[in-house]
Amino acid sequence: MRSYTNSEGMLVNVTEEHLEKAVEIKLELQNMSPSRRISWRKHREMMEFEGFQNSDVSEQYRCLVKDYQRKVGKLPSAVKHADMVSTTKLESIRSLVGDIYQEKRENQGVLRELNKAKRDLADFYTIAEDIREAMLDNVVIEVPHYVHQDRLSEGENQGVLVVTDWHIGALVDNVHGNSYNYEIAKKRVEKLKEDALSYVKTFNINTLTVVFNGDAIEHLYMRPTNQPFETEFNMAQQINNFTRLFINLCVSLSEYCNVDIGMVAGNHDRTDGNKDKMVSNDNAITIIHEQVKTFIEMLGTKRLSIIDNSEYNYELTKCFNGSWIKFVHGDNERIADTNKISAHEFMDGREYKALVMGHFHRYSVAERNFGKFEIYTGSLMGRNDYARNFKGMSDASQSFILVRGDGQIVPIPLNLQIV
């Protein structure tokens, strides 16, 4: 008899017969999918049809099924999985990225819109092929032994590492002493890892939630012109380089603690730079989230997990020691609005201890009514020519949030300008 905690927080026992049927249905669904991905909602429906009413879509249930699949020798190796992905080539990637560039755009006649935006369908094939190559590279890379350690038990304190506004692909050349490119980004992320681990060890944190809060990439077409200026890479390379850097950060942290990963989309992550033409979830974070999720599944590690907000990836909520925190990028928020938290509470029907944002490229904390906080996290990029226009000359920074056992939160800035 095995057990898991379902989406409602209840402990559910399942039999070996249940797990055998769950693995059988999982394999059937994978065989029907070019990308080898499955819908766990469809899986639950099929389990219920077979007479098993205690299946779920939660991460713990998924891990339980995959662990049993591994135990009975039905989980494909990384190399075998890579072969599966390779044989499906572009069709696999079309499914993997949620058919962002194909089905949604074709269904809405977006070929015409893409021409108006000075892009054509050929861009998709370039991006998709590059993403496929990156996925295959990630499949065969060597991973450190420590990722296969058992998951740690929950401690009294919990931590949140808020990383945001990396703008991979952006170039900054000595704006008030700040420069930025991919090599500088890697050095700052290394410093970020060191700072985060120091707080993990100081506060005896066993589970660290790493939330990327938007603007993973710089994009190419965010400006009124069609000229991709101040960019180091094309869009596909920006996505791939961000994914590698972000995965490396999370894997490194998992040597010392459990790492739960969450991701939120920002305005620079949109596949179409024109916000008026935006299709929900049509963004780089959708692609990156699936890459990270696939990597974790193939790795089979219990130290790493990913939070599923794929139905609407512009926000993320999580409860830490009884305190709910909401994460949004911030491009739809106004700094002068002092009622942001109450507006989100009214919309969601939930009380929040903090609203965490990026976008504004500066660190600050504003206390609101009843000890609630607006927390703004800075950017990895630091000051640039755009920020100069509104005198935003903040240092490069990210943030760490300590959530004590009593639910009280302590925001901490992580200054990265020294790199």
C-alpha positions in Angstrom: 0.0 0.0 0.0 1.4 3.4 -1.0 0.1 6.9 -0.2 0.3 10.5 -1.4 -1.2 13.9 -0.5 -3.8 15.0 -3.0 -4.6 18.5 -4.3 -6.9 19.2 -1.2 -4.1 18.3 1.3 -5.6 14.9 2.2 -3.6 11.7 2.6 -4.8 9.1 0.1 -3.8 5.4 0.1 -3.5 3.5 -3.2 -3.1 -0.2 -3.9 -0.5 -1.8 -6.2 -3.4 -2.7 -8.5 -4.1 1.1 -8.7 -0.5 1.9 -9.6 -0.3 -0.9 -12.2 -3.3 0.5 -14.0 -2.0 4.1 -13.6 1.3 3.2 -15.3 -0.5 1.3 -18.0 -2.7 4.3 -18.8 0.2 6.7 -18.6 2.1 4.6 -21.2 -0.9 4.5 -23.5 -1.3 8.3 -23.4 2.4 8.8 -24.0 2.3 6.5 -27.0 -0.5 8.6 -28.5 1.5 11.9 -28.0 4.3 12.9 -30.4 6.0 14.7 -27.6 5.6 11.9 -25.1 3.7 14.3 -22.8 0.4 13.4 -21.2 -2.6 15.2 -19.8 -2.9 14.2 -16.2 -6.6 15.4 -16.2 -7.2 12.9 -19.0 -5.3 10.3 -17.0 -7.6 10.9 -14.0 -10.7 10.6 -16.2 -9.5 7.2 -17.6 -8.6 6.0 -14.1 -12.1 6.8 -12.9 -13.6 5.0 -16.0 -11.5 2.0 -14.9 -13.1 2.2 -11.4 -10.2 3.9 -9.5 -11.7 7.0 -7.9 -8.6 8.0 -5.9 -6.3 9.3 -8.6 -5.3 12.9 -8.8 -3.4 15.6 -10.9 -1.2 16.7 -8.1 2.6 16.7 -8.3 2.9 14.1 -5.5 0.6 11.7 -7.4 2.5 12.1 -10.6 5.8 11.4 -8.7 4.2 8.4 -7.0 3.2 6.9 -10.4 6.6 7.6 -12.0 8.4 6.2 -9.0 6.3 2.9 -9.3 7.0 2.9 -13.1 10.7 3.2 -12.4 10.4 0.4 -9.8 8.8 -2.0 -12.2 11.3 -1.2 -15.0 9.0 0.6 -17.4 10.6 4.1 -17.2 12.7 4.7 -20.4 16.3 5.8 -19.9 17.5 9.3 -20.8 19.1 8.0 -24.0 16.0 6.0 -25.1 13.9 9.1 -24.4 16.2 11.2 -26.4 15.8 8.8 -29.3 12.1 9.0 -29.1 12.2 12.8 -29.1 14.7 12.8 -32.0 12.5 10.6 -34.2 9.5 12.8 -33.9 11.7 15.9 -34.7 9.7 19.0 -35.4 6.3 17.4 -34.7 7.5 16.7 -31.2 8.5 20.2 -30.6 5.2 21.6 -32.0 3.4 19.5 -29.4 6.0 20.4 -26.7 5.5 24.1 -27.0 1.8 23.8 -26.9 1.4 24.4 -30.6 2.0 28.1 -29.8 3.3 29.0 -33.3 1.0 26.6 -35.2 -2.4 25.8 -34.0 -3.2 29.0 -32.0 -1.9 31.3 -34.8 -3.4 29.3 -37.6 -6.8 29.1 -35.9 -6.8 32.8 -35.5 -5.4 33.7 -39.0 -2.2 35.0 -37.4 -0.1 34.4 -40.5 -1.5 37.8 -41.7 -0.7 39.3 -38.3 2.8 37.9 -38.3 3.4 39.5 -41.7 2.2 42.8 -40.3 4.6 42.3 -37.4 7.5 41.8 -39.8 7.8 38.1 -39.1 6.9 35.1 -41.1 6.3 31.4 -40.3 9.9 30.6 -41.1 10.9 32.0 -37.7 8.9 29.2 -36.0 10.9 26.5 -37.7 14.2 28.1 -36.7 13.0 28.4 -33.0 11.5 25.0 -32.9 14.6 23.3 -34.4 16.9 25.1 -32.0 14.7 24.2 -29.0 14.7 20.6 -30.1 18.5 20.6 -30.3 18.7 22.2 -26.8 16.3 19.6 -25.4 18.5 16.8 -26.9 21.6 18.4 -25.4 19.9 18.6 -22.0 18.9 15.0 -22.2 22.4 13.7 -22.5 24.3 16.1 -20.2 25.9 14.6 -17.1 24.2 15.6 -13.9 25.8 15.7 -10.4 25.2 12.7 -8.1 23.6 14.8 -5.4 20.4 15.4 -7.3 19.5 11.8 -6.6 19.5 12.2 -2.9 16.2 11.7 -1.0 13.9 14.7 -0.5 14.5 16.4 2.8 11.8 16.6 5.4 10.1 20.0 5.9 11.9 22.3 8.4 10.5 25.1 10.5 11.6 27.9 8.2 10.9 28.1 4.4 12.7 30.2 1.8 11.7 31.8 -1.4 14.4 32.8 -4.0 12.8 35.4 -6.3 14.6 35.7 -9.6 13.3 38.0 -12.3 14.1 40.2 -15.3 17.1 38.3 -16.6 16.5 39.7 -20.1 18.9 37.1 -21.6 20.1 38.5 -25.0 20.2 42.1 -23.8 23.4 44.1 -24.2 24.3 47.0 -21.9 27.6 48.9 -22.4 28.7 51.0 -19.4 25.6 52.8 -18.4 26.7 54.6 -15.2 29.2 51.8 -14.6 26.9 48.9 -15.5 27.4 46.5 -18.4 25.5 43.4 -19.2 25.7 40.4 -21.6 25.4 36.6 -21.2 28.8 36.1 -19.7 28.1 38.8 -17.1 24.7 37.1 -16.5 26.4 33.8 -15.7 28.7 35.5 -13.2 25.9 37.2 -11.5 23.9 34.0 -11.3 26.9 32.3 -9.7 27.0 35.1 -7.1 23.2 34.8 -6.7 23.6 31.0 -5.9 26.3 31.7 -3.3 24.1 34.4 -1.5 21.0 32.2 -1.6 22.9 29.2 -0.1 24.2 31.3 2.7 20.7 32.1 3.8 19.5 28.5 3.3 22.3 27.4 5.6 21.9 30.2 8.1 18.1 29.7 8.6 18.2 25.9 8.3 15.9 25.8 5.3 15.1 22.4 3.9 12.8 23.5 1.1 13.5 26.5 -1.1 11.0 27.7 -3.7 12.6 29.3 -6.7 10.2 31.6 -8.5 11.2 33.1 -11.8 8.9 36.2 -12.0 9.0 37.1 -15.6 11.1 38.6 -18.5 13.4 35.6 -19.0 14.5 37.0 -22.4 15.0 40.4 -24.0 13.0 39.4 -27.1 13.6 41.0 -30.5 10.4 42.8 -31.3 9.4 44.7 -28.2 9.8 48.2 -29.8 7.7 50.0 -32.4 10.4 49.2 -35.1 11.1 45.8 -36.5 14.8 46.2 -35.8 16.2 43.8 -33.2 18.6 46.2 -31.6 20.6 45.7 -28.4 20.3 41.9 -28.6 23.1 39.4 -28.3 21.2 36.4 -29.6 18.1 35.7 -31.7 14.9 34.7 -29.8 15.5 30.9 -30.0 19.0 31.3 -28.6 17.7 33.6 -25.8 15.2 30.9 -24.7 17.8 28.1 -24.9 20.5 30.1 -23.0 18.1 31.1 -20.3 16.9 27.6 -19.8 20.4 26.2 -19.4 21.4 28.9 -16.9 18.2 28.6 -14.9 18.3 24.7 -14.8 22.0 24.9 -13.7 21.0 27.3 -10.8 18.2 25.0 -9.6 20.3 21.8 -9.8 23.2 23.5 -7.9 20.8 24.5 -5.1 19.3 21.0 -4.8 22.6 19.8 -3.3 21.6 21.5 -0.1 17.8 21.6 -0.1 14.6 20.6 -1.9 14.0 23.0 -4.8 10.4 23.7 -5.8 10.3 25.7 -9.1 7.7 28.2 -10.2 7.6 30.4 -13.3 5.6 33.5 -14.3 5.5 35.2 -17.7 6.5 38.8 -18.2 5.9 41.3 -21.0 9.2 40.6 -22.7 8.4 36.9 -22.8 5.4 37.4 -25.2 6.0 35.7 -28.6 4.4 38.7 -30.2 5.8 42.0 -29.0 2.5 43.7 -29.6 0.5 43.3 -26.4 -2.8 44.0 -28.2 -2.2 40.8 -30.3 -1.3 38.7 -27.3 -2.8 35.2 -27.0 -3.0 33.8 -23.5 0.0 31.7 -22.5 1.6 32.4 -25.9 5.0 33.2 -24.4 8.5 32.0 -23.9 7.8 30.9 -20.3 5.3 28.2 -21.7 8.2 26.8 -23.7 10.8 27.1 -20.9 8.4 25.6 -18.3 8.0 22.5 -20.5 11.7 22.2 -21.0 12.4 22.3 -17.2 9.5 20.0 -16.5 10.8 17.4 -19.0 14.3 17.7 -17.7 13.1 17.0 -14.1 10.9 14.0 -15.2 13.8 12.4 -17.2 16.2 13.0 -14.3 13.9 11.2 -11.9 15.0 13.3 -8.9 13.0 13.9 -5.8 14.9 17.0 -4.8 13.5 19.0 -7.7 9.9 19.6 -8.5 8.0 22.1 -10.6 4.8 24.0 -9.8 2.1 23.6 -12.5 0.5 26.9 -13.4 0.4 26.1 -17.1 -3.3 26.9 -17.5 -2.5 30.6 -16.8 1.2 31.4 -16.3 0.9 35.1 -15.6 0.6 34.5 -11.9 1.5 32.0 -9.2 0.3 31.5 -5.7 1.7 29.3 -2.9 1.2 28.9 0.8 4.3 29.1 3.0 3.9 28.2 6.7 0.2 29.3 6.6 0.9 32.6 4.7 -0.2 32.9 1.1 2.1 34.8 -1.3 1.2 35.8 -4.8 3.7 36.4 -7.6 3.0 38.5 -10.7 5.5 40.1 -13.1 4.1 43.6 -12.5 3.6 45.0 -16.0 -0.1 45.3 -15.2 0.4 47.0 -11.9 0.9 50.6 -11.0 3.4 51.6 -8.4 1.2 54.4 -7.1 -1.7 52.1 -6.5 -1.7 51.3 -2.8 -4.6 48.9 -3.1 -2.9 46.2 -5.3 -3.0 43.5 -2.6 -6.6 44.1 -1.7 -7.6 44.0 -5.4 -5.9 40.6 -5.9 -7.5 39.3 -2.7 -10.9 40.4 -3.9 -10.3 38.8 -7.3 -8.9 35.5 -5.9 -11.1 35.2 -2.8 -7.9 34.7 -0.7 -5.9 36.7 1.8 -2.3 37.3 0.8 0.6 38.1 3.1 2.6 39.5 0.2 2.4 40.5 -3.4 5.7 39.9 -5.1 6.6 41.7 -8.4 9.5 42.3 -10.8 9.3 44.5 -13.9 10.3 47.8 -12.3 14.0 46.8 -12.1 14.5 47.9 -8.5 14.3 46.4 -5.1 11.8 47.9 -2.6 9.4 46.8 0.0 6.2 48.7 0.9 4.1 47.8 3.9 0.4 47.9 3.5 -2.5 47.4 5.9 -2.4 44.6 8.5 1.3 43.9 8.0 1.0 42.9 4.4 3.8 43.7 1.9 4.4 44.7 -1.7 7.8 43.3 -2.6 9.6 44.5 -5.7 12.6 42.5 -6.9 15.3 44.1 -9.1 16.7 42.9 -12.3 19.8 40.8 -13.1 20.5 43.2 -16.0 20.9 46.4 -13.9 20.6 49.9 -15.2 20.4 50.4 -18.9 19.6 53.1 -21.5 15.9 52.5 -21.2 16.0 52.9 -17.4 18.0 56.1 -17.9 14.9 57.7 -19.5 13.0 57.6 -16.2 16.1 58.0 -13.9 15.9 54.4 -12.8 19.6 53.7 -11.9 19.2 50.8 -9.5 21.9 48.1 -9.1 21.5 44.6 -10.4 19.8 42.6 -7.7 17.4 39.7 -6.9 15.7 38.9 -3.6 15.3 36.2 -0.9 12.3 35.9 1.3 12.5 34.1 4.6 9.2 32.7 5.8 9.5 31.8 9.5 7.6 29.0 11.2 5.0 31.4 12.4 4.3 32.6 8.9 6.0 36.0 9.3 8.0 37.0 6.2 11.4 38.7 6.0 12.4 40.1 2.6 16.1 40.3 1.9 17.7 42.1 -1.1 20.6 40.3 -2.9 22.8 42.9 -4.5 24.7 41.5 -7.6 26.2 44.8 -8.9 29.7 43.8 -7.7 29.9 41.3 -10.5 
